[in-house]
Amino acid sequence: MGATRTMVATGDGEQPGDPAKAAAAIRAALAAERTPLHLPLGDDGVDAVLGHLDGVRAEITAWEKVARATAFDG
């Protein structure tokens, strides 16, 4: 617990994200005509979500023929 307390106490201003910019981005999203359902913040957040989406797309593409073949024959 001591290491965590030290990190929190000494980390202010050292984090990669600017809390004021994050708040401004959230406020802009809330004020937008079409508020996004998802709004990852920061390079790491955007990279993580895009990486996940790429993985999901690749998996679905690989199984697309099988997935589409589940409809009733008509």
Secondary structure, 3 states (H helix, E strand, C coil): CHHHHHHHHHCCCCCCCCHHHHHHHHHHHHHCCCCCCCCCCHHHHHHHHHHHHHHHHHHHHHHHHHHHCCCCCC
